[in-house]
Amino acid sequence: MLAVLRQRNFSLLWFGQIISSLGDGALGLALPYYTYQLTRSVLATGIAALAANVPRVILGSVAGVFVDRWNRKWTMISMDVARAFLLLLLLLVHSAHGVWVIYVVCVFDAIYSLFFGPAKNALVPSLVNEQDLTAANALSNIGNNLPRLIGPVLGGVLLNVSGGLTSVAIIDSATFLFSGLMIWLITAPAASPVSIQVRGAQTTVGAIFVQVGKEWIDGLRLVRNQHMILMIFIMISITEFADYASAVLFVPFVTTHLHSNAVG
């Protein structure tokens, strides 16, 4: 695995994602606690979690169709910059009346992430040698998940010290800018976007969207017809539903019944 990290382009991507995931982990803990702290409402906290996951249900299966047709490197940079500025909106939230801003941020952060993820996964094979692809994918998973173990601790400390989201939001915003910079420094050419062939008609924006829609439906049919893929899809949906439900209830439980806060 260490040999993969010696490859400049992959190491830039990997290091950028470690820092970005650290910020995500911090905000992932701080945001629900701050929402509950402002509103004292389990419903309001649950709506924030819902806002972060509804885009996955609606757009999760279609985002990759578009990403295949865009330059992957610049798609990732654009999504990082967009998320960096988006998170600064959290600096406006100081009372329960501003909780709707949190919902808006959760929705659009989820949307931008949906486009970033497939672009990153599709870019990795062009950054490493074919024989190193398995190791690169393993390192990518480590780089995404390991910082999320440390990030919540950081988020809890910052939230407890500052009493608000300001420091957490600024740090997470900065991590996205750092990630975007690392990706910008990558010199390997991204894979050529897939071209859209529209037969028997002039290639217009409308025709392209129609073709993309057809391919999206074909993908859904594949999931429906392949029983193994369908079962995996259903099981992931059930476990993620249970995971997010328990995460939302965990916040008021710790706060109300254990009389604790974000850092214990």
Secondary structure, 3 states (H helix, E strand, C coil): CHHHHCCHHHHHHHHHHHHHHHHHHHHHHHHHHHHHHHHCCHHHHHHHHHHHHHHHHHHCCCHHHHHCCCCHHHHHHHHHHHHHHHHHHHHHCCCHHHHHHHHHHHHHHHHHHHHHHHHHHHHHHHCCCHHHHHHHHHHHHHHHHCHHHHHHHHHHHHHHHHCCCHHHHHHHHHHHHHHHHHHHCCCCCCCCCCCCCCCCCCCCHHHHHHHHHHHHHHHHHHHHHCHHHHHHHHHHHHHHHHHHHHHHHHHHHHHHHCCCCCCC
